[in-house]
Amino acid sequence: MRRMLVAFTYRDFRVQWLGACSSSIGTWMQIVAQNWLVVSLTNSTFYLGLDAFLQQLPIILFSLIGGVFADRYDRRRTLLASQYIQMATSGTLSVLMYFHAVQIWHILALSFTTGIAQSFGGPAYQSLIPSLVDKKDLPNAVALNSIQFNVARVLGPLLFGVTLALFRGRGYNEPQAMNACFLLNSLSFLVVINTLMMLRVKHIPPATSGRMREELKGGLSYVRHHDSLTALIVLAAATTFLGFALLTFLPIFAKQIFHEGADTFSHLMAFSGAGSILGALIVAWLGKFRKMGRTALLVQAVYGALIIGFAVSRVMWLSDILLFCTGAALMVVFSTVTSLVQLIAPNEMRGRVMSIYMLAFRGGMPLGSLCSGYLATFIGAPMVIGINGGLLILVAGYFLVIRSHGIREA
């Protein structure tokens, strides 16, 4: 157990983990409520994909600049600004719901604004983690950080379901319950803001005299001349582009495949999140181990097969098991790949390297959701998920069998 939780022996990591976990629970509660709200307003897979696309689009547009900010300026200040903006967007949606004024364009605009904040906060956060622990414990810290995100993926949907049940029991309607989720998420940002202020480690970026454009080019050049970094980033982009549509389409599976309501959607999300916790715990226990890259590729192939199984399943208990396993497999892949990128990147370049990684990692989500959502309007969500699973297997097979680009040996 000590080996699995070694990063918690560092006080600053412990404090930051608790704050981030509290905020992530609120965020996932809102994600589930917002997805259900979009389906309720539009009954459209396209708008589900569009909402996910617009929230992640700023990652594509601004993450590289955010990486330069993370290397030039105080990372905690950048993170604080990001949290304040996200708190404001959640509060705004809550107000719109309270006055029964919410429309689909409001949701899309607020998602885009949230994405802007995350495009600067994400590289700063990823760059801050290595300064909270020793390098030897960095893979463990990355895995434990994934655990807080996935604890939230379990608790957030469950709290959404509990909130829904409580409000219905007291005679309130479904929109009022969703509004409570948006308000609670807004308040949860106060916790992470407080923990950021409590950190003792004050990261001071190295002094830079170059222009931002030159520093941005320097980061891109560094990644381009490190073949293994480039390959890991390409792998992350392909995995999110093809793999995350499963989570985006869960409301559609709950409503159109299983003919159930929001409660079923929340428990599907909870099974996926519970599996992700197990996957992150496995990576945390393993720590830094040999052939991390080969392991990630093999598990990605398994993930592709699992989501094909979920796409064809029409039995609830089997779908629950498959979702649990997909969550575990996906988290093993991402925790391992993220650890490898963090270990390769030097501190003075880490903000820029992680911003490029986030551009691939987070940028693949909206593009994949938009493309999958569009295709699903013609051939259905299960068929799209099945095709994506097959393509994931092919991507893993390319790096395993045809050309490694340094991943198999990492």
URQUIFEN-V108003 format. One record per helix or strand of 3 or more residues. SS is the DSSP state (@ for helix, = for strand). FROM is the first residue (numbers start at 1). LEN is the number of residues. If there is no record, write none. Layout:
ss = (SS,SS)
from = (FROM,FROM)
len = (LEN,LEN)
This chain:
ss = (@,@,@,@,@,@,@,@,@,@,@,@,@,@,@,@)
from = (6,11,45,75,104,135,174,212,227,245,250,262,292,316,347,381)
len = (4,32,28,24,26,35,25,13,17,4,8,25,21,29,33,22)
